[in-house]
Amino acid sequence: MYRIIMKTLVISFIFTLIFNIVIVDYAQSAEKQGRFVVVFKDMTEKQKDKIIKEVGGSKIDHLNNASVLNANQSGINKLKTRSDVKYIEEDVQIFTLGRGASNFSNFQPKQNASWGFWKIQAQDAWNKATGKGEGIKVAVIDTGISIIHPDLVVAGGVNVIVPGRGYNDDNGHGSHVAGIIAAQDNLIGVIGVSPKVSLYAVKALDKNGAGYISSIIRGIEWAIASNMSVINLSVGSDSDSQILHDAITKATNAGIVVVVAAGNSGPNDNTVSYPAKYQEVIAVSATNQNNTITSWSSRGSEVDVAAPGENIVSTYLGKGYAMESGTSMAAPFVSGVVALIKSINISSSYDSDGDGKWDVNEVLNKIKNTATDLGESGFDNYYGYGIINANSATQ
């Protein structure tokens, strides 16, 4: 009997020990699973896929010279030791920078531009800009754009989250941003700063206004390949990303002006979010109707200019209109002005390389030099070089 009892206890102990080891091992493995972007040296997709499989990872998506994958930490550690891997980043989330919309109605029978439109003197610039921005291609990398809105004309686009599914907006934020840039001058609704631009929807964020750095990069890669002139990024993250920075640098090197919302983390200084922190972009803070920076707008040395961003009425989901605030709303005012600038002939005083075309730095200099100074004299961390002035920028 004693032997039977001892045998039973030993078997029970061994079973319990094995069970606990399995449970702990499973829990640790599950805890360490994460989403990463791996930047490889030059190799084929087939070679990348083979390497990912060898370390136990599962591929989610691919970028130029990079792969997006799920993997545990041991797999990532193995990748870090490989000579054919440049670097690895966590694929962090990124979010829209609106502060919540208030729906007005499904239809506005009488055209009424937002106060921001008049504040930056957009209409005064139309006589100088060719066709109100006609011929300039603007990509809104966001939640999509409403394809049925009577005040918006979408020339094309892409869904980089679910390719082939379409780029119609299921959140509202992207449509609001798009309307500030390019709502039609058609006697209804609102008016965009540059209503004749070719507007493109790049759906990189979901119905909750959230996405991943990798999706933004896919959107930028699409914009480069599609010869966009301007990219609007009304998004932000607390995390620096080398691969996102590299993508933006490629875009600016390709002649694309990238305009980014500074963030909604005020009133403290040094609160600008990424990617607005990168020197290659135009970072935009938000002002109210009194030409004062809003309490919530981010501030910092990275801010280039300010633009209207509080209580802005624009297009929204479906055929609707809404009021929204945020640096998300300020950035597209600047994108619209950039489009107007790029639609006019460059003057010799700004044509630094003598090629007769606007390059990124020339546009940035024009934006800075023609802004209306606010706050402290000259550059400051609240307004940058001042609030944008479309009329002066197109002279």
C-alpha positions as CSV (number, residue, x, y, z in Angstrom):
1,M,0.0,0.0,0.0
2,Y,2.9,2.4,0.9
3,R,4.5,1.8,-2.5
4,I,1.3,2.4,-4.3
5,I,0.7,5.7,-2.4
6,M,4.3,6.8,-3.0
7,K,4.1,5.9,-6.7
8,T,0.8,7.8,-7.1
9,L,2.3,10.9,-5.3
10,V,5.4,10.9,-7.6
11,I,3.4,10.5,-10.7
12,S,1.1,13.3,-9.5
13,F,4.1,15.5,-8.7
14,I,5.7,14.9,-12.1
15,F,2.4,15.6,-14.0
16,T,1.9,18.8,-12.0
17,L,5.5,20.0,-12.7
18,I,5.2,19.3,-16.4
19,F,1.8,21.0,-16.6
20,N,3.2,24.1,-14.8
21,I,6.2,24.2,-17.0
22,V,4.1,24.0,-20.1
23,I,1.7,26.7,-18.8
24,V,4.6,29.1,-17.9
25,D,6.3,28.5,-21.1
26,Y,3.1,29.2,-23.1
27,A,2.4,32.3,-21.1
28,Q,5.9,33.6,-21.6
29,S,5.7,32.9,-25.3
30,A,2.4,34.6,-25.6
31,E,3.5,37.6,-23.6
32,K,6.5,38.1,-25.9
33,Q,4.6,38.0,-29.2
34,G,4.6,41.4,-30.8
35,R,4.4,43.3,-34.1
36,F,7.7,44.4,-35.6
37,V,9.2,46.0,-38.7
38,V,12.4,44.3,-39.9
39,V,14.6,46.3,-42.3
40,F,16.7,44.0,-44.4
41,K,19.6,44.6,-46.7
42,D,18.9,44.1,-50.3
43,M,17.2,40.8,-50.9
44,T,14.2,39.2,-52.5
45,E,10.8,38.8,-50.8
46,K,11.3,35.0,-51.0
47,Q,14.6,35.4,-49.1
48,K,13.0,37.6,-46.5
49,D,10.1,35.1,-46.0
50,K,12.5,32.3,-45.5
51,I,14.4,34.1,-42.8
52,I,11.1,35.1,-41.0
53,K,10.0,31.5,-41.1
54,E,13.3,30.3,-39.7
55,V,12.9,32.4,-36.5
56,G,9.3,31.3,-36.0
57,G,7.8,34.6,-37.1
58,S,4.7,35.1,-39.3
59,K,4.6,37.8,-42.0
60,I,1.9,40.4,-42.0
61,D,2.9,42.8,-44.7
62,H,5.9,43.9,-46.7
63,L,7.5,47.3,-47.4
64,N,10.3,48.4,-49.6
65,N,13.3,46.5,-48.1
66,A,11.4,45.6,-45.0
67,S,8.9,43.2,-43.6
68,V,6.1,43.5,-41.0
69,L,5.7,40.4,-38.8
70,N,4.5,38.9,-35.6
71,A,7.3,37.2,-33.6
72,N,8.3,36.5,-30.0
73,Q,11.3,38.0,-28.4
74,S,13.6,35.0,-29.0
75,G,12.9,35.2,-32.7
76,I,13.6,38.9,-32.8
77,N,16.9,38.4,-30.9
78,K,17.9,35.9,-33.5
79,L,17.1,38.4,-36.3
80,K,19.3,41.0,-34.5
81,T,22.3,38.8,-34.8
82,R,22.0,38.5,-38.6
83,S,24.4,40.4,-40.9
84,D,21.6,40.8,-43.5
85,V,19.3,42.7,-41.1
86,K,19.9,46.5,-40.9
87,Y,17.6,47.2,-37.9
88,I,14.4,46.2,-36.2
89,E,11.6,48.4,-34.7
90,E,8.4,47.7,-32.9
91,D,5.5,48.5,-35.2
92,V,3.8,51.0,-32.9
93,Q,0.4,52.5,-33.3
94,I,-0.3,56.0,-34.6
95,F,-3.5,58.0,-34.3
96,T,-5.4,60.9,-35.8
97,L,-5.0,64.3,-34.1
98,G,-8.6,65.5,-34.1
99,R,-10.3,66.2,-30.8
100,G,-13.7,64.8,-31.6
101,A,-16.3,66.0,-34.2
102,S,-19.7,67.5,-33.7
103,N,-22.1,66.5,-36.5
104,F,-24.0,69.4,-38.0
105,S,-26.2,68.0,-40.7
106,N,-26.2,65.8,-43.8
107,F,-26.6,68.7,-46.1
108,Q,-25.7,72.5,-46.2
109,P,-27.6,74.1,-49.0
110,K,-25.8,77.4,-48.8
111,Q,-22.0,77.6,-49.2
112,N,-20.2,79.0,-46.1
113,A,-16.5,78.8,-45.8
114,S,-14.9,78.1,-42.3
115,W,-13.5,81.0,-40.4
116,G,-10.0,79.6,-41.1
117,F,-10.5,79.9,-44.8
118,W,-10.9,83.7,-44.4
119,K,-8.3,84.0,-41.7
120,I,-5.5,82.8,-44.0
121,Q,-6.8,84.9,-47.0
122,A,-7.3,81.8,-49.2
123,Q,-9.7,83.4,-51.6
124,D,-7.4,86.4,-52.2
125,A,-4.7,83.9,-53.4
126,W,-6.9,82.3,-56.0
127,N,-6.3,85.1,-58.6
128,K,-2.6,84.3,-58.5
129,A,-2.7,80.5,-58.2
130,T,-3.3,78.6,-61.4
131,G,-6.9,77.3,-61.3
132,K,-7.1,77.2,-57.5
133,G,-4.4,74.5,-57.3
134,E,-5.3,72.7,-60.5
135,G,-2.7,70.1,-61.6
136,I,-1.3,69.6,-58.1
137,K,-1.7,66.1,-56.6
138,V,-2.4,65.9,-52.9
139,A,-2.4,62.7,-50.9
140,V,-4.3,62.6,-47.6
141,I,-2.9,59.7,-45.6
142,D,-5.7,59.2,-43.1
143,T,-8.9,57.2,-42.5
144,G,-10.0,57.5,-46.1
145,I,-12.2,60.1,-47.8
146,S,-16.0,59.9,-48.5
147,I,-16.4,59.0,-52.1
148,I,-20.1,60.0,-52.2
149,H,-19.8,63.5,-50.7
150,P,-21.1,66.3,-53.1
151,D,-18.5,68.7,-51.9
152,L,-15.5,66.4,-52.5
153,V,-14.0,65.0,-55.8
154,V,-11.7,62.1,-55.1
155,A,-9.3,61.5,-58.1
156,G,-8.2,58.1,-56.8
157,G,-6.4,56.4,-53.9
158,V,-5.6,53.2,-52.2
159,N,-6.4,51.2,-49.1
160,V,-3.1,50.0,-47.6
161,I,-4.8,48.3,-44.6
162,V,-6.8,45.9,-46.7
163,P,-5.6,46.3,-50.4
164,G,-8.4,46.2,-52.9
165,R,-11.2,46.9,-50.4
166,G,-11.5,50.6,-51.3
167,Y,-10.6,53.9,-49.6
168,N,-14.0,55.2,-48.5
169,D,-13.9,56.9,-45.1
170,D,-15.4,54.9,-42.2
171,N,-14.4,57.4,-39.5
172,G,-14.9,60.9,-40.7
173,H,-11.5,62.4,-39.8
174,G,-10.0,61.9,-43.3
175,S,-13.0,63.5,-45.0
176,H,-12.8,66.5,-42.6
177,V,-9.1,67.0,-43.4
178,A,-9.8,66.6,-47.2
179,G,-12.5,69.2,-47.1
180,I,-10.2,71.8,-45.6
181,I,-7.8,71.2,-48.4
182,A,-10.1,70.8,-51.4
183,A,-13.9,71.1,-50.8
184,Q,-15.4,72.3,-54.0
185,D,-16.4,75.8,-54.8
186,N,-19.9,74.8,-55.9
187,L,-22.3,77.0,-54.0
188,I,-23.1,74.4,-51.3
189,G,-21.4,73.3,-48.1
190,V,-17.9,74.6,-47.4
191,I,-14.9,75.7,-49.5
192,G,-11.4,74.2,-49.5
193,V,-8.2,76.3,-49.7
194,S,-7.3,74.7,-53.1
195,P,-10.5,73.3,-54.5
196,K,-9.1,72.4,-57.9
197,V,-6.3,70.1,-56.7
198,S,-6.3,66.4,-57.6
199,L,-7.3,64.8,-54.3
200,Y,-6.2,61.3,-53.4
201,A,-7.3,59.2,-50.5
202,V,-4.8,56.9,-48.8
203,K,-6.6,54.8,-46.2
204,A,-4.0,53.9,-43.6
205,L,-6.1,54.2,-40.4
206,D,-9.1,52.2,-39.3
207,K,-12.6,53.2,-38.3
208,N,-11.3,54.2,-34.9
209,G,-8.7,56.5,-36.3
210,A,-5.9,54.2,-35.4
211,G,-3.2,52.5,-37.4
212,Y,0.4,51.3,-37.4
213,I,3.6,53.0,-38.4
214,S,4.0,50.4,-41.2
215,S,0.6,51.5,-42.7
216,I,1.7,55.1,-42.8
217,I,4.9,54.0,-44.5
218,R,3.0,52.0,-47.1
219,G,0.9,55.1,-47.8
220,I,4.0,57.2,-48.2
221,E,5.5,54.6,-50.6
222,W,2.3,54.7,-52.6
223,A,2.4,58.5,-52.7
224,I,6.0,58.5,-54.0
225,A,5.2,55.9,-56.7
226,S,2.1,57.8,-57.7
227,N,4.0,61.1,-58.1
228,M,2.1,63.1,-55.5
229,S,3.1,66.8,-54.9
230,V,1.9,67.1,-51.3
231,I,1.3,64.7,-48.5
232,N,-0.9,65.6,-45.5
233,L,-0.3,63.7,-42.3
234,S,-2.8,64.7,-39.6
235,V,-1.5,61.9,-37.3
236,G,0.9,61.5,-34.4
237,S,2.7,59.2,-32.1
238,D,4.9,59.5,-29.1
239,S,7.5,57.1,-30.6
240,D,10.4,57.9,-32.8
241,S,10.7,55.6,-35.8
242,Q,13.8,55.4,-38.0
243,I,11.9,53.6,-40.8
244,L,9.1,56.3,-40.8
245,H,11.8,59.0,-40.9
246,D,13.5,57.3,-43.7
247,A,10.3,57.0,-45.7
248,I,9.6,60.7,-45.2
249,T,13.1,61.6,-46.3
250,K,12.6,59.5,-49.5
251,A,9.4,61.5,-50.1
252,T,11.0,64.9,-49.7
253,N,13.9,63.8,-51.8
254,A,11.4,62.9,-54.5
255,G,10.1,66.5,-54.3
256,I,7.0,65.9,-52.2
257,V,6.2,68.4,-49.5
258,V,5.1,66.6,-46.3
259,V,2.8,68.6,-44.0
260,V,2.3,67.2,-40.4
261,A,0.1,68.1,-37.5
262,A,2.3,69.1,-34.5
263,G,0.1,67.3,-31.9
264,N,-2.5,68.0,-29.2
265,S,-0.4,67.7,-26.1
266,G,-0.2,71.4,-25.0
267,P,0.0,73.6,-23.1
268,N,3.5,72.6,-22.1
269,D,6.5,73.3,-24.3
270,N,8.5,70.6,-26.1
271,T,5.4,68.5,-26.7
272,V,5.5,68.1,-30.5
273,S,4.7,64.5,-31.6
274,Y,6.2,62.3,-34.3
275,P,6.5,62.6,-37.2
276,A,6.1,66.4,-36.9
277,K,9.5,66.4,-35.0
278,Y,11.4,65.5,-38.2
279,Q,13.1,68.4,-39.8
280,E,12.1,67.4,-43.4
281,V,8.4,68.2,-42.7
282,I,6.3,71.3,-42.2
283,A,5.1,71.0,-38.6
284,V,1.9,72.9,-37.9
285,S,0.5,74.1,-34.5
286,A,-3.1,75.3,-34.1
287,T,-4.6,78.7,-33.5
288,N,-8.1,80.0,-32.6
289,Q,-10.2,82.8,-34.1
290,N,-8.3,85.3,-31.9
291,N,-5.0,84.4,-33.6
292,T,-3.9,82.8,-30.3
293,I,-2.4,79.3,-30.0
294,T,-5.0,76.9,-28.5
295,S,-4.5,75.5,-25.0
296,W,-4.1,72.0,-26.3
297,S,-1.9,72.6,-29.3
298,S,1.6,71.1,-29.0
299,R,4.5,73.5,-28.8
300,G,8.2,73.2,-29.5
301,S,11.2,74.2,-31.6
302,E,10.1,71.9,-34.3
303,V,7.0,74.0,-35.1
304,D,7.4,75.7,-38.5
305,V,4.1,77.6,-38.8
306,A,0.6,77.9,-37.2
307,A,-2.8,77.6,-38.8
308,P,-6.5,77.7,-37.8
309,G,-7.4,74.5,-35.9
310,E,-10.3,75.2,-33.5
311,N,-14.0,74.8,-34.3
312,I,-13.4,74.2,-38.0
313,V,-16.4,73.2,-40.1
314,S,-15.7,70.8,-43.0
315,T,-16.9,67.8,-44.9
316,Y,-17.5,64.5,-42.9
317,L,-18.8,61.0,-43.3
318,G,-21.2,60.2,-46.2
319,K,-22.6,63.5,-47.3
320,G,-22.4,65.2,-43.9
321,Y,-20.6,68.1,-42.4
322,A,-19.1,68.5,-38.9
323,M,-17.1,70.8,-36.7
324,E,-13.9,69.5,-35.3
325,S,-10.8,70.9,-33.5
326,G,-7.2,69.7,-33.4
327,T,-3.8,70.2,-35.1
328,S,-5.3,67.7,-37.5
329,M,-7.4,70.6,-38.8
330,A,-4.5,73.1,-38.9
331,A,-2.2,70.9,-41.1
332,P,-4.5,70.7,-44.1
333,F,-4.8,74.5,-44.3
334,V,-1.0,74.5,-44.8
335,S,-1.3,71.6,-47.3
336,G,-3.8,73.7,-49.3
337,V,-1.5,76.7,-49.3
338,V,1.4,74.5,-50.4
339,A,-0.7,73.3,-53.3
340,L,-1.4,76.9,-54.3
341,I,2.3,77.8,-54.1
342,K,3.3,74.9,-56.3
343,S,0.7,75.9,-58.9
344,I,2.3,79.3,-59.5
345,N,5.5,80.1,-61.4
346,I,8.5,80.2,-59.1
347,S,10.2,83.6,-58.8
348,S,14.0,83.9,-59.2
349,S,14.3,85.0,-55.5
350,Y,13.1,81.5,-54.4
351,D,14.5,79.4,-57.2
352,S,17.7,78.5,-55.4
353,D,18.8,75.8,-57.9
354,G,17.7,77.6,-61.0
355,D,15.6,74.8,-62.4
356,G,12.4,76.8,-62.6
357,K,10.5,74.4,-60.3
358,W,9.5,74.4,-56.7
359,D,11.5,72.0,-54.6
360,V,10.7,71.2,-51.0
361,N,13.0,73.7,-49.3
362,E,11.9,76.5,-51.6
363,V,8.3,75.9,-50.7
364,L,9.2,75.7,-47.0
365,N,11.1,79.0,-47.3
366,K,8.1,80.6,-49.0
367,I,5.7,79.4,-46.3
368,K,8.0,80.7,-43.5
369,N,8.9,84.1,-45.1
370,T,5.3,85.0,-45.9
371,A,3.7,83.9,-42.6
372,T,2.1,86.6,-40.4
373,D,4.3,86.8,-37.3
374,L,2.5,86.1,-34.0
375,G,3.7,85.9,-30.4
376,E,7.3,86.8,-29.8
377,S,9.0,88.7,-32.6
378,G,10.5,86.3,-35.1
379,F,10.5,82.5,-34.6
380,D,9.0,81.1,-31.4
381,N,8.0,77.6,-30.2
382,Y,4.3,78.4,-30.2
383,Y,3.7,79.7,-33.8
384,G,7.0,78.9,-35.5
385,Y,7.4,81.7,-38.1
386,G,3.7,82.8,-37.7
387,I,0.3,81.9,-39.1
388,I,0.2,81.0,-42.7
389,N,-0.9,83.7,-45.2
390,A,-2.1,82.3,-48.5
391,N,-2.3,85.7,-50.1
392,S,1.3,86.7,-49.3
393,A,2.5,83.2,-50.1
394,T,1.3,83.4,-53.7
395,Q,2.7,86.8,-54.5
